[in-house]
Amino acid sequence: METKTLRVETDCDKKLNIGFKKTCNCPDNHINCLTPKEWIKGQVAIWELYYEGRDIRDKDIHPAVFPIALPKKCIELFTHKGELVLDPFVGIGTTLIAAQDLERNALGFDLNKEYIDFIDERLNQLQIDFGEVTNQLAICDDALNIPNYLNIETVSLCVTSPPYANMLNHKRLNKSFRSDLRENKHYKKIQQYSDNPRDLGTMKMNEYIEALVEIYKGILPFLKPKAHCVINVNDLWENNCRYPTHSFIIEGMEKIGYQLRNIIIWDKRNLVNKVGIYGWPNNFITLSTTFEYILDFWRSP
Ligand SMILES: C[S@@+](CC[C@H](N)C(=O)[O-])C[C@H]1O[C@@H](n2cnc3c(N)ncnc32)[C@H](O)[C@@H]1O
């Protein structure tokens, strides 16, 4: 299996030549390559996911990585082999790893060059030599510039976890099951992706939603009709107020032409401990540490 990492640091108006057509023999009217039995498991709208040995959980490398299992499940549900997957906020490339495993072509974008450099290493370690040739490319650029790289109606799935507004601009707590097993040097520290003003992780809620929606507006013409667009997100607590990021995103996405298909709950109780009793004894709040949202939209046919 061939993989490539591309570094492009300036705007570019050259369309990428990357595979996007299905290479399997599944009937054209099938949404994926799954058997009915496998499909049924995908119908359960509460997902429990596990990290595996290859997952990167070192916060010095990246502060907010999702497990390979998350994009993997989405890719299996919404694409065929050979098709093209897009991650507009690719971080250190977890979606690209999942795509490589599943023989899908994939493109990922991130503002932070250090993350893009890391992806290069990560993908090359994992080469397995069988199956169709697919490419996974990581590009260092603002997701707003994605239209410069793609051809119309070529993407079968857009899947990502964007920054959760300026959530990282808070002191980190100690919530992981593993917190007893190791020193947590990030405890009570603020750790952001970057201080780039275009980094969505630096933005307050209104500005964040506006910037996110503008990026997705640019992406829409590049999705195939009925292509799914999955966004993993969490709500924000600030100054004892809940900001329902997930519902702001739904509202924004529907305004620009995406249609909401499913809301899936990522149940994180197998990964998170020490939720605490915030608000006790006179105020009931849950800090959304035990679950996250997986919002599933599509480009309507
Ligand atoms: C939650 S992280 C994604 C992590 C990724 N799922 C992984 O597993 O590695 C969000 C990423 O969005 C990137 N980012 C923020 N604003 C961006 C923008 N305007 N364009 C592209 N990437 C951006 C950040 O650098 C950060 O790596």
The ligand as a Gaussian input file, in Angstrom:
#p B3LYP/6-31G(d) Opt

LIG

0 1
 C       -9.462000      18.096000      17.752000
 S       -8.033000      18.356000      16.781000
 C       -8.119000      17.038000      15.621000
 C       -7.386000      15.801000      16.096000
 C       -7.486000      14.640000      15.139000
 N       -8.811000      14.085000      15.110000
 C       -6.502000      13.544000      15.535000
 O       -6.950000      12.465000      15.974000
 O       -5.304000      13.783000      15.440000
 C       -8.421000      19.764000      15.808000
 C       -7.306000      20.232000      14.874000
 O       -7.785000      21.334000      14.089000
 C       -6.662000      22.124000      13.711000
 N       -7.162000      23.418000      13.210000
 C       -7.689000      24.447000      13.913000
 N       -8.103000      25.423000      13.094000
 C       -7.852000      25.011000      11.822000
 C       -8.081000      25.566000      10.524000
 N       -8.619000      26.779000      10.346000
 N       -7.722000      24.825000       9.435000
 C       -7.141000      23.594000       9.585000
 N       -6.889000      23.028000      10.788000
 C       -7.242000      23.716000      11.896000
 C       -5.825000      22.165000      14.978000
 O       -4.467000      22.437000      14.697000
 C       -6.040000      20.745000      15.561000
 O       -4.982000      19.871000      15.243000

